[in-house]
Amino acid sequence: MKTKTFLAVAAMTLATGLGAGYLYFNRGVAVIVKNVGDRPIQSVVIQATGFSGSLGHIAAGHSKQVDVLPSGKSRFELEHADGPRLIINCYFENGYTGSISIDVAANRLVRKECNLRTGFL
């Protein structure tokens, strides 16, 4: 009886540890948007498969970040009130970590840098 209890507790401890490790390491992809233009960008929203995150207003020369947790294979799009939707072609999916940095000026993508990896490392 003691062996069964020990095995049950050990299994639950292992499952809890694995679950906590997955949540710790699977934080998603940090998307950093910097406004390199001379005007503020209003109502900025990042969208990916199964995800939408609002960055709100980004003043000229400033940046904001959101952690994107896609539900499947994805790229992301940046929408804002003053211009066209910008499609950012950096492939990622659930389980990827790292960062995507983009510089935008009102209606155009100026620069992008994708630093992504899969798995826990």
FENWOLIN-V963372 format. One record per pair of residues at least 24 apart in sequence whose ideal C-beta (glycine too) atoms are under 6 Angstrom apart, sorted by the first residue. I is the first residue (numbers start at 1). J is the second residue. Records with the same first field share a line. If there is no record, write none. Layout:
I = J / J
//
This chain:
25 = 120
27 = 67
28 = 67 / 68 / 69
29 = 68 / 92 / 96 / 98
30 = 65 / 67 / 99
31 = 66 / 68 / 100
32 = 63 / 65 / 101
33 = 64 / 102
34 = 63 / 103
35 = 60 / 62
36 = 103 / 105 / 110
37 = 105 / 106
39 = 106
41 = 80
42 = 81 / 82
43 = 80 / 81
44 = 80
45 = 79
46 = 76 / 78
47 = 77
48 = 74 / 76
49 = 74
70 = 94
83 = 107
88 = 112
90 = 114
92 = 116
//
